[in-house]
Amino acid sequence: MTGEVHDFVSTANLSEHSDLDELITRDYALTHPGETLDDLKRRAAFDPYDLGLYRDWLAVAIRRRAACRNLSA
């Protein structure tokens, strides 16, 4: 699944990223006091470690969205 998630992250458009960001923004802020998801996204543009971290957070969002869809089905 991890490879699939990372492939999706690479091909997702901005609106998909925006929707996914909404699912993780609060949790990221809670686990990284004094920092926002936007801070991470800015660093991810030039730091491979932060890009990987952002992709991991997006993977959480993708799984969270899938779980929500399964609950409502």
Secondary structure by P-SEA (a helix, b strand, c coil): caaaaaaaaaaccaaaaaaaaaacaaaaaaacccccaaaaaaaacccaaaaaaaaaaaaaaaaaaaaaaaaac
